[in-house]
Amino acid sequence: MAKSQAELRAQLSDIEPDEHTYAGIGPEDVEALTALMHDEEGWLAARAVHALSRVDDRSARRAVRSAAESPRLEVAAAAASCATRLPGREADEVLARLLDDRRPAVRKVAVRSVTDRNASSLRRRVADLASSDDDPRVRDVAGRRSSSFTAD
């Protein structure tokens, strides 16, 4: 049975979220979670994205991909953070978009989310950011991340 937005808001409101925060959330909750992605509370909108990334459902994955296009920093950063939960090509699409985001904080989270399982083009993009990003924090994170990749 689908949970209401109020029930999901209460469930996602743990001060320190863990796996129990997202327990029992399923495909029937995607519509309410998608609505919560637009909540005025940024932390709740971000948690809704994280919850959606844990649901094995096409509409949940579509919502996470749309979160990557959000003008809200918290929502886009959440999409970057949980992109690793998406199937390979979908994760690559989200991360490719977010590695080029105009906001350094979003790029930094996206860099941290790129792993050896992602497309080699994304790993090369991270290596490029290590020397070319305008933000020194992104360059630093990208340099450390790219050195952790195994050779192709």
Disulfide bonds with the S-S distance in Angstrom:
none
